[in-house]
């Protein structure tokens, strides 16, 4: 998740993550066009030996949704997809799927703890 301020230029962390995501999207597009990983990674790609598939938690939001295009209803309790952007004034959030206008936070959001 990246914090952003609607009124200031993005900081270096924001720009760095934006560039990483742009590179990921470019690689996904290359895979879609049939470019093999070997052509993108080259001989310098690290080797991961004795690997396993793991899972980790990622930030998301949960709350009462109104006006969601797929999860219809008023004040419907939902959990969002991965949270990527959050405005510093806590008025906007961008998940992997969509933008959300943020209303009142719950009593304990965990954002400032």
SEMIKE-744361 format. One record per atom (N, C-alpha, C): residue in one letter; atom name; x, y, z. Coordinates in Angstrom, 3 decimals. Each point is the difference from the previous one (the first is absolute). Example, Ala and Ser with C-alpha at 12.3 -4.5 7.8 and 13.67 -1.06 7.14 Angstrom:
// residues 2
@r=A&a=N&x=13.190&y=-5.690&z=7.800 $
@r=A&a=CA&x=-0.890&y=1.190&z=0.000 $
@r=A&a=C&x=0.900&y=1.200&z=0.000 $
@r=S&a=N&x=-0.350&y=1.050&z=-0.720 $
@r=S&a=CA&x=0.820&y=1.190&z=0.060 $
@r=S&a=C&x=-0.770&y=1.090&z=0.730 $
This chain:
// residues 113
@r=X&a=N&x=0.844&y=-1.166&z=0.000 $
@r=X&a=CA&x=-0.844&y=1.166&z=0.000 $
@r=X&a=C&x=0.889&y=1.228&z=0.000 $
@r=X&a=N&x=-0.358&y=0.984&z=-0.803 $
@r=X&a=CA&x=0.737&y=1.257&z=-0.064 $
@r=X&a=C&x=-0.853&y=1.140&z=0.529 $
@r=X&a=N&x=0.591&y=0.825&z=0.833 $
@r=X&a=CA&x=-0.676&y=1.218&z=0.425 $
@r=X&a=C&x=0.249&y=1.071&z=-1.045 $
@r=X&a=N&x=-1.027&y=0.808&z=-0.288 $
@r=X&a=CA&x=0.188&y=1.115&z=-0.917 $
@r=X&a=C&x=-0.730&y=1.216&z=0.521 $
@r=X&a=N&x=0.532&y=1.165&z=-0.321 $
@r=X&a=CA&x=-0.621&y=1.253&z=0.382 $
@r=X&a=C&x=-0.542&y=0.632&z=-1.262 $
@r=X&a=N&x=-1.278&y=0.306&z=-0.010 $
@r=X&a=CA&x=-0.651&y=0.526&z=-1.193 $
@r=X&a=C&x=0.553&y=1.358&z=-0.427 $
@r=X&a=N&x=0.689&y=0.691&z=0.893 $
@r=X&a=CA&x=0.397&y=1.372&z=-0.270 $
@r=X&a=C&x=1.504&y=0.172&z=-0.205 $
@r=X&a=N&x=0.783&y=-1.031&z=0.182 $
@r=X&a=CA&x=1.456&y=0.087&z=-0.138 $
@r=X&a=C&x=0.487&y=-0.933&z=-1.100 $
@r=X&a=N&x=1.212&y=0.247&z=-0.446 $
@r=X&a=CA&x=0.642&y=-0.910&z=-0.947 $
@r=X&a=C&x=0.279&y=-1.322&z=0.701 $
@r=X&a=N&x=-0.089&y=-1.125&z=-0.715 $
@r=X&a=CA&x=0.294&y=-1.304&z=0.620 $
@r=X&a=C&x=1.435&y=-0.052&z=0.515 $
@r=X&a=N&x=0.190&y=-0.673&z=1.132 $
@r=X&a=CA&x=1.349&y=-0.139&z=0.540 $
@r=X&a=C&x=0.742&y=-1.128&z=-0.707 $
@r=X&a=N&x=1.258&y=-0.193&z=0.357 $
@r=X&a=CA&x=0.846&y=-0.966&z=-0.703 $
@r=X&a=C&x=-0.490&y=-1.438&z=0.179 $
@r=X&a=N&x=-0.564&y=-0.338&z=1.164 $
@r=X&a=CA&x=-0.535&y=-1.352&z=0.206 $
@r=X&a=C&x=-1.170&y=-0.269&z=-0.945 $
@r=X&a=N&x=-0.866&y=0.999&z=-0.159 $
@r=X&a=CA&x=-1.145&y=-0.124&z=-0.900 $
@r=X&a=C&x=0.479&y=-0.218&z=-1.434 $
@r=X&a=N&x=0.946&y=0.810&z=-0.436 $
@r=X&a=CA&x=0.521&y=-0.106&z=-1.366 $
@r=X&a=C&x=0.672&y=-1.353&z=-0.214 $
@r=X&a=N&x=0.751&y=-0.456&z=0.991 $
@r=X&a=CA&x=0.682&y=-1.295&z=-0.112 $
@r=X&a=C&x=-1.012&y=-1.135&z=-0.172 $
@r=X&a=N&x=-1.039&y=-0.021&z=0.829 $
@r=X&a=CA&x=-1.009&y=-1.054&z=-0.111 $
@r=X&a=C&x=-0.776&y=0.097&z=-1.308 $
@r=X&a=N&x=-0.265&y=1.229&z=-0.460 $
@r=X&a=CA&x=-0.684&y=0.189&z=-1.277 $
@r=X&a=C&x=0.831&y=-0.603&z=-1.136 $
@r=X&a=N&x=1.300&y=0.227&z=0.033 $
@r=X&a=CA&x=0.883&y=-0.550&z=-1.032 $
@r=X&a=C&x=0.047&y=-1.526&z=0.071 $
@r=X&a=N&x=0.018&y=-0.559&z=1.214 $
@r=X&a=CA&x=-0.010&y=-1.466&z=0.142 $
@r=X&a=C&x=-1.280&y=-0.594&z=-0.564 $
@r=X&a=N&x=-1.134&y=0.632&z=0.291 $
@r=X&a=CA&x=-1.273&y=-0.496&z=-0.512 $
@r=X&a=C&x=-0.068&y=0.127&z=-1.519 $
@r=X&a=N&x=0.536&y=1.082&z=-0.543 $
@r=X&a=CA&x=0.016&y=0.176&z=-1.452 $
@r=X&a=C&x=0.844&y=-1.095&z=-0.665 $
@r=X&a=N&x=1.110&y=-0.375&z=0.636 $
@r=X&a=CA&x=0.827&y=-1.075&z=-0.532 $
@r=X&a=C&x=-0.738&y=-1.335&z=0.050 $
@r=X&a=N&x=-0.732&y=-0.241&z=1.088 $
@r=X&a=CA&x=-0.787&y=-1.233&z=0.104 $
@r=X&a=C&x=-1.054&y=-0.060&z=-1.099 $
@r=X&a=N&x=-0.724&y=1.090&z=-0.208 $
@r=X&a=CA&x=-1.027&y=0.043&z=-1.043 $
@r=X&a=C&x=0.634&y=-0.221&z=-1.375 $
@r=X&a=N&x=1.154&y=0.598&z=-0.238 $
@r=X&a=CA&x=0.685&y=-0.192&z=-1.276 $
@r=X&a=C&x=0.370&y=-1.470&z=-0.209 $
@r=X&a=N&x=0.459&y=-0.681&z=1.056 $
@r=X&a=CA&x=0.335&y=-1.426&z=-0.121 $
@r=X&a=C&x=-1.245&y=-0.843&z=-0.236 $
@r=X&a=N&x=-1.112&y=0.324&z=0.668 $
@r=X&a=CA&x=-1.246&y=-0.724&z=-0.229 $
@r=X&a=C&x=-0.431&y=0.152&z=-1.457 $
@r=X&a=N&x=0.128&y=1.209&z=-0.535 $
@r=X&a=CA&x=-0.355&y=0.235&z=-1.402 $
@r=X&a=C&x=0.916&y=-0.782&z=-0.944 $
@r=X&a=N&x=1.286&y=-0.079&z=0.334 $
@r=X&a=CA&x=0.941&y=-0.773&z=-0.836 $
@r=X&a=C&x=-0.357&y=-1.490&z=0.019 $
@r=X&a=N&x=-0.325&y=-0.534&z=1.187 $
@r=X&a=CA&x=-0.424&y=-1.403&z=0.100 $
@r=X&a=C&x=-1.233&y=-0.219&z=-0.869 $
@r=X&a=N&x=-0.934&y=0.932&z=0.050 $
@r=X&a=CA&x=-1.221&y=-0.088&z=-0.807 $
@r=X&a=C&x=0.319&y=-0.040&z=-1.499 $
@r=X&a=N&x=1.063&y=0.702&z=-0.401 $
@r=X&a=CA&x=0.403&y=0.019&z=-1.413 $
@r=X&a=C&x=0.863&y=-1.202&z=-0.372 $
@r=X&a=N&x=0.311&y=-0.843&z=0.982 $
@r=X&a=CA&x=0.762&y=-1.212&z=-0.302 $
@r=X&a=C&x=1.499&y=0.099&z=0.228 $
@r=X&a=N&x=0.473&y=1.075&z=0.616 $
@r=X&a=CA&x=1.424&y=0.128&z=0.285 $
@r=X&a=C&x=0.333&y=-0.911&z=1.190 $
@r=X&a=N&x=0.971&y=-0.906&z=-0.136 $
@r=X&a=CA&x=0.322&y=-0.918&z=1.099 $
@r=X&a=C&x=0.759&y=0.715&z=1.127 $
@r=X&a=N&x=-0.124&y=-0.500&z=1.229 $
@r=X&a=CA&x=0.712&y=0.613&z=1.129 $
@r=X&a=C&x=1.510&y=0.104&z=-0.223 $
@r=X&a=N&x=0.582&y=-1.002&z=-0.668 $
@r=X&a=CA&x=1.450&y=0.019&z=-0.228 $
@r=X&a=C&x=0.426&y=1.244&z=-0.781 $
@r=X&a=N&x=-0.844&y=0.430&z=-0.929 $
@r=X&a=CA&x=0.335&y=1.176&z=-0.805 $
@r=X&a=C&x=-0.093&y=1.282&z=0.819 $
@r=X&a=N&x=-0.851&y=0.018&z=1.009 $
@r=X&a=CA&x=-0.145&y=1.198&z=0.830 $
@r=X&a=C&x=1.023&y=0.043&z=1.130 $
@r=X&a=N&x=0.244&y=-1.148&z=0.647 $
@r=X&a=CA&x=0.856&y=-0.035&z=1.181 $
@r=X&a=C&x=1.477&y=-0.089&z=-0.352 $
@r=X&a=N&x=0.315&y=-0.670&z=-1.083 $
@r=X&a=CA&x=1.401&y=-0.161&z=-0.377 $
@r=X&a=C&x=0.722&y=-0.973&z=0.899 $
@r=X&a=N&x=1.320&y=-0.018&z=-0.131 $
@r=X&a=CA&x=0.826&y=-0.933&z=0.765 $
@r=X&a=C&x=0.261&y=0.466&z=1.429 $
@r=X&a=N&x=-0.388&y=1.229&z=0.321 $
@r=X&a=CA&x=0.279&y=0.546&z=1.327 $
@r=X&a=C&x=-1.090&y=-0.306&z=1.026 $
@r=X&a=N&x=-1.068&y=-0.673&z=-0.405 $
@r=X&a=CA&x=-1.087&y=-0.274&z=0.931 $
@r=X&a=C&x=0.484&y=-0.910&z=1.126 $
@r=X&a=N&x=-0.329&y=0.328&z=1.251 $
@r=X&a=CA&x=0.425&y=-0.864&z=1.106 $
@r=X&a=C&x=-0.717&y=-1.338&z=-0.044 $
@r=X&a=N&x=0.627&y=-0.981&z=0.606 $
@r=X&a=CA&x=-0.590&y=-1.335&z=0.112 $
@r=X&a=C&x=-0.570&y=-0.139&z=1.410 $
@r=X&a=N&x=-1.199&y=-0.528&z=0.091 $
@r=X&a=CA&x=-0.627&y=-0.283&z=1.284 $
@r=X&a=C&x=-0.117&y=-1.512&z=0.105 $
@r=X&a=N&x=0.815&y=-0.591&z=0.870 $
@r=X&a=CA&x=0.061&y=-1.445&z=0.143 $
@r=X&a=C&x=-0.755&y=-0.439&z=1.243 $
@r=X&a=N&x=-0.488&y=-1.241&z=-0.014 $
@r=X&a=CA&x=-0.741&y=-0.578&z=1.127 $
@r=X&a=C&x=-1.130&y=0.927&z=0.427 $
@r=X&a=N&x=-0.708&y=0.509&z=-0.978 $
@r=X&a=CA&x=-1.046&y=0.998&z=0.252 $
@r=X&a=C&x=-1.331&y=-0.659&z=0.305 $
@r=X&a=N&x=-0.850&y=0.742&z=0.669 $
@r=X&a=CA&x=-1.370&y=-0.417&z=0.258 $
@r=X&a=C&x=-0.910&y=1.177&z=-0.328 $
@r=X&a=N&x=-1.252&y=-0.301&z=-0.223 $
@r=X&a=CA&x=-0.991&y=1.035&z=-0.210 $
@r=X&a=C&x=-0.482&y=0.463&z=1.372 $
@r=X&a=N&x=0.138&y=1.280&z=0.274 $
@r=X&a=CA&x=-0.398&y=0.550&z=1.291 $
@r=X&a=C&x=-1.139&y=0.989&z=-0.165 $
@r=X&a=N&x=-0.514&y=0.461&z=1.104 $
@r=X&a=CA&x=-1.032&y=1.025&z=0.004 $
@r=X&a=C&x=0.345&y=1.023&z=1.066 $
@r=X&a=N&x=-0.407&y=1.238&z=-0.261 $
@r=X&a=CA&x=0.175&y=1.037&z=1.002 $
@r=X&a=C&x=-1.204&y=0.912&z=-0.044 $
@r=X&a=N&x=-0.216&y=0.711&z=1.084 $
@r=X&a=CA&x=-1.121&y=0.916&z=0.069 $
@r=X&a=C&x=0.331&y=1.289&z=-0.745 $
@r=X&a=N&x=-0.999&y=0.577&z=-0.612 $
@r=X&a=CA&x=0.170&y=1.294&z=-0.664 $
@r=X&a=C&x=-1.046&y=0.964&z=0.536 $
@r=X&a=N&x=0.300&y=1.303&z=0.022 $
@r=X&a=CA&x=-0.993&y=0.962&z=0.481 $
@r=X&a=C&x=-1.247&y=0.016&z=-0.884 $
@r=X&a=N&x=-1.134&y=0.191&z=0.631 $
@r=X&a=CA&x=-1.269&y=0.159&z=-0.689 $
@r=X&a=C&x=-0.890&y=0.847&z=0.896 $
@r=X&a=N&x=-1.181&y=0.293&z=-0.441 $
@r=X&a=CA&x=-0.963&y=0.731&z=0.812 $
@r=X&a=C&x=-1.226&y=-0.868&z=0.221 $
@r=X&a=N&x=-0.680&y=0.220&z=1.089 $
@r=X&a=CA&x=-1.283&y=-0.626&z=0.260 $
@r=X&a=C&x=-0.916&y=1.086&z=0.524 $
@r=X&a=N&x=-1.248&y=-0.052&z=-0.386 $
@r=X&a=CA&x=-0.929&y=1.004&z=0.479 $
@r=X&a=C&x=-1.362&y=-0.166&z=-0.652 $
@r=X&a=N&x=-0.825&y=0.984&z=0.206 $
@r=X&a=CA&x=-1.369&y=-0.023&z=-0.514 $
@r=X&a=C&x=-0.033&y=0.720&z=-1.334 $
@r=X&a=N&x=-0.295&y=-0.728&z=-1.054 $
@r=X&a=CA&x=0.036&y=0.525&z=-1.361 $
@r=X&a=C&x=-1.392&y=0.379&z=-0.483 $
@r=X&a=N&x=-0.053&y=1.132&z=-0.691 $
@r=X&a=CA&x=-1.214&y=0.432&z=-0.679 $
@r=X&a=C&x=0.402&y=0.440&z=-1.402 $
@r=X&a=N&x=-0.697&y=-0.494&z=-1.014 $
@r=X&a=CA&x=0.287&y=0.397&z=-1.372 $
@r=X&a=C&x=1.067&y=-0.820&z=-0.699 $
@r=X&a=N&x=0.379&y=-1.133&z=0.565 $
@r=X&a=CA&x=0.996&y=-0.873&z=-0.650 $
@r=X&a=C&x=-0.631&y=-0.612&z=-1.244 $
@r=X&a=N&x=0.735&y=-0.010&z=-1.132 $
@r=X&a=CA&x=-0.599&y=-0.509&z=-1.234 $
@r=X&a=C&x=-0.292&y=-1.503&z=0.001 $
@r=X&a=N&x=0.711&y=-0.775&z=0.808 $
@r=X&a=CA&x=-0.206&y=-1.444&z=0.007 $
@r=X&a=C&x=-0.605&y=-0.514&z=1.306 $
@r=X&a=N&x=0.310&y=0.645&z=1.101 $
@r=X&a=CA&x=-0.513&y=-0.412&z=1.308 $
@r=X&a=C&x=-1.098&y=0.969&z=0.398 $
@r=X&a=N&x=-1.153&y=-0.192&z=-0.613 $
@r=X&a=CA&x=-1.098&y=0.957&z=0.122 $
@r=X&a=C&x=-0.597&y=0.022&z=1.400 $
@r=X&a=N&x=-0.564&y=1.128&z=0.327 $
@r=X&a=CA&x=-0.681&y=0.175&z=1.268 $
@r=X&a=C&x=0.476&y=1.260&z=0.685 $
@r=X&a=N&x=-0.730&y=0.376&z=1.020 $
@r=X&a=CA&x=0.363&y=1.171&z=0.788 $
@r=X&a=C&x=0.559&y=-0.481&z=1.325 $
@r=X&a=N&x=1.138&y=0.557&z=0.390 $
@r=X&a=CA&x=0.686&y=-0.376&z=1.245 $
@r=X&a=C&x=0.275&y=-1.500&z=0.071 $
@r=X&a=N&x=0.398&y=-0.572&z=-1.129 $
@r=X&a=CA&x=0.336&y=-1.428&z=-0.072 $
@r=X&a=C&x=1.436&y=-0.194&z=0.492 $
@r=X&a=N&x=0.191&y=-0.904&z=0.933 $
@r=X&a=CA&x=1.325&y=-0.283&z=0.526 $
@r=X&a=C&x=0.820&y=-0.721&z=-1.063 $
@r=X&a=N&x=1.144&y=0.583&z=-0.364 $
@r=X&a=CA&x=0.862&y=-0.608&z=-1.011 $
@r=X&a=C&x=1.451&y=0.058&z=0.454 $
@r=X&a=N&x=0.825&y=-0.801&z=-0.652 $
@r=X&a=CA&x=1.450&y=0.091&z=0.072 $
@r=X&a=C&x=0.485&y=0.297&z=-1.396 $
@r=X&a=N&x=0.958&y=0.896&z=-0.131 $
@r=X&a=CA&x=0.477&y=0.402&z=-1.326 $
@r=X&a=C&x=1.135&y=-0.896&z=-0.478 $
@r=X&a=N&x=0.359&y=0.178&z=-1.249 $
@r=X&a=CA&x=1.221&y=-0.616&z=-0.516 $
@r=X&a=C&x=1.200&y=0.744&z=0.598 $
@r=X&a=N&x=1.200&y=-0.379&z=-0.382 $
@r=X&a=CA&x=1.231&y=0.579&z=0.553 $
@r=X&a=C&x=-0.034&y=1.524&z=-0.057 $
@r=X&a=N&x=0.343&y=0.620&z=1.115 $
@r=X&a=CA&x=0.062&y=1.460&z=0.074 $
@r=X&a=C&x=1.339&y=0.487&z=-0.532 $
@r=X&a=N&x=-0.037&y=0.899&z=-0.998 $
@r=X&a=CA&x=1.222&y=0.515&z=-0.616 $
@r=X&a=C&x=0.257&y=1.455&z=0.331 $
@r=X&a=N&x=-1.032&y=0.820&z=0.057 $
@r=X&a=CA&x=0.170&y=1.427&z=0.258 $
@r=X&a=C&x=-0.959&y=0.459&z=1.086 $
@r=X&a=N&x=0.476&y=0.898&z=0.864 $
@r=X&a=CA&x=-0.831&y=0.598&z=1.035 $
@r=X&a=C&x=0.424&y=1.451&z=0.144 $
@r=X&a=N&x=-0.955&y=0.926&z=-0.156 $
@r=X&a=CA&x=0.354&y=1.417&z=0.135 $
@r=X&a=C&x=0.351&y=0.305&z=1.452 $
@r=X&a=N&x=0.945&y=0.911&z=0.190 $
@r=X&a=CA&x=0.439&y=0.322&z=1.354 $
@r=X&a=C&x=-1.125&y=0.575&z=0.843 $
@r=X&a=N&x=-0.993&y=0.629&z=-0.630 $
@r=X&a=CA&x=-1.139&y=0.517&z=0.759 $
@r=X&a=C&x=-1.087&y=-1.055&z=0.189 $
@r=X&a=N&x=0.273&y=-1.227&z=-0.456 $
@r=X&a=CA&x=-0.892&y=-1.148&z=0.158 $
@r=X&a=C&x=-1.373&y=0.209&z=-0.650 $
@r=X&a=N&x=-0.037&y=0.732&z=-1.127 $
@r=X&a=CA&x=-1.269&y=0.227&z=-0.687 $
@r=X&a=C&x=-0.154&y=-0.863&z=-1.260 $
@r=X&a=N&x=1.097&y=-0.548&z=-0.519 $
@r=X&a=CA&x=-0.033&y=-0.833&z=-1.203 $
@r=X&a=C&x=0.896&y=-1.217&z=0.177 $
@r=X&a=N&x=-0.414&y=-1.105&z=-0.605 $
@r=X&a=CA&x=0.812&y=-1.217&z=-0.012 $
@r=X&a=C&x=-0.126&y=-0.649&z=-1.373 $
@r=X&a=N&x=1.101&y=-0.601&z=-0.482 $
@r=X&a=CA&x=-0.003&y=-0.734&z=-1.266 $
@r=X&a=C&x=0.421&y=-1.416&z=0.304 $
@r=X&a=N&x=-0.893&y=-0.932&z=-0.263 $
@r=X&a=CA&x=0.333&y=-1.411&z=0.138 $
@r=X&a=C&x=0.408&y=-0.517&z=-1.371 $
@r=X&a=N&x=0.337&y=-1.256&z=-0.052 $
@r=X&a=CA&x=0.351&y=-0.593&z=-1.284 $
@r=X&a=C&x=-1.160&y=0.112&z=-0.980 $
@r=X&a=N&x=-1.216&y=0.007&z=0.499 $
@r=X&a=CA&x=-1.174&y=0.014&z=-0.862 $
@r=X&a=C&x=-0.551&y=1.373&z=-0.335 $
@r=X&a=N&x=0.004&y=0.935&z=0.965 $
@r=X&a=CA&x=-0.721&y=1.261&z=-0.232 $
@r=X&a=C&x=0.354&y=1.038&z=1.049 $
@r=X&a=N&x=-0.465&y=1.231&z=-0.251 $
@r=X&a=CA&x=0.083&y=1.097&z=0.963 $
@r=X&a=C&x=-1.169&y=-0.084&z=0.971 $
@r=X&a=N&x=0.231&y=0.428&z=1.231 $
@r=X&a=CA&x=-1.045&y=0.141&z=1.008 $
@r=X&a=C&x=0.081&y=1.395&z=0.611 $
@r=X&a=N&x=-1.147&y=0.640&z=0.145 $
@r=X&a=CA&x=-0.097&y=1.207&z=0.824 $
@r=X&a=C&x=-0.157&y=-0.495&z=1.424 $
@r=X&a=N&x=0.780&y=0.530&z=0.907 $
@r=X&a=CA&x=-0.037&y=-0.492&z=1.371 $
@r=X&a=C&x=-0.844&y=0.913&z=0.879 $
@r=X&a=N&x=-0.907&y=-0.604&z=0.727 $
@r=X&a=CA&x=-0.811&y=0.724&z=0.970 $
@r=X&a=C&x=0.689&y=-0.023&z=1.352 $
@r=X&a=N&x=-0.785&y=-0.132&z=1.043 $
@r=X&a=CA&x=0.536&y=-0.024&z=1.363 $
@r=X&a=C&x=0.786&y=-1.283&z=0.240 $
@r=X&a=N&x=1.144&y=0.105&z=0.672 $
@r=X&a=CA&x=0.720&y=-1.230&z=0.373 $
@r=X&a=C&x=-0.713&y=-0.700&z=1.147 $
@r=X&a=N&x=0.249&y=-1.290&z=0.121 $
@r=X&a=CA&x=-0.511&y=-0.755&z=1.137 $
@r=X&a=C&x=0.709&y=0.503&z=1.250 $
@r=X&a=N&x=-0.452&y=-0.446&z=1.141 $
@r=X&a=CA&x=0.592&y=0.448&z=1.266 $
@r=X&a=C&x=1.502&y=-0.247&z=0.036 $
@r=X&a=N&x=0.436&y=-1.178&z=-0.446 $
@r=X&a=CA&x=1.431&y=-0.311&z=-0.077 $
@r=X&a=C&x=0.313&y=-0.518&z=-1.369 $
@r=X&a=N&x=0.640&y=0.834&z=-0.837 $
@r=X&a=CA&x=0.291&y=-0.428&z=-1.365 $
@r=X&a=C&x=1.336&y=-0.714&z=-0.111 $
@r=X&a=N&x=0.896&y=0.165&z=0.957 $
@r=X&a=CA&x=1.320&y=-0.609&z=-0.085 $
@r=X&a=C&x=0.967&y=0.799&z=-0.844 $
@r=X&a=N&x=-0.445&y=1.104&z=-0.620 $
@r=X&a=CA&x=0.880&y=0.793&z=-0.856 $
@r=X&a=C&x=1.008&y=0.815&z=0.792 $
@r=X&a=N&x=-0.387&y=0.469&z=1.153 $
@r=X&a=CA&x=0.875&y=0.876&z=0.764 $
@r=X&a=C&x=0.463&y=-0.608&z=1.316 $
@r=X&a=N&x=-0.191&y=-1.289&z=0.141 $
@r=X&a=CA&x=0.377&y=-0.671&z=1.249 $
@r=X&a=C&x=1.488&y=-0.222&z=0.058 $
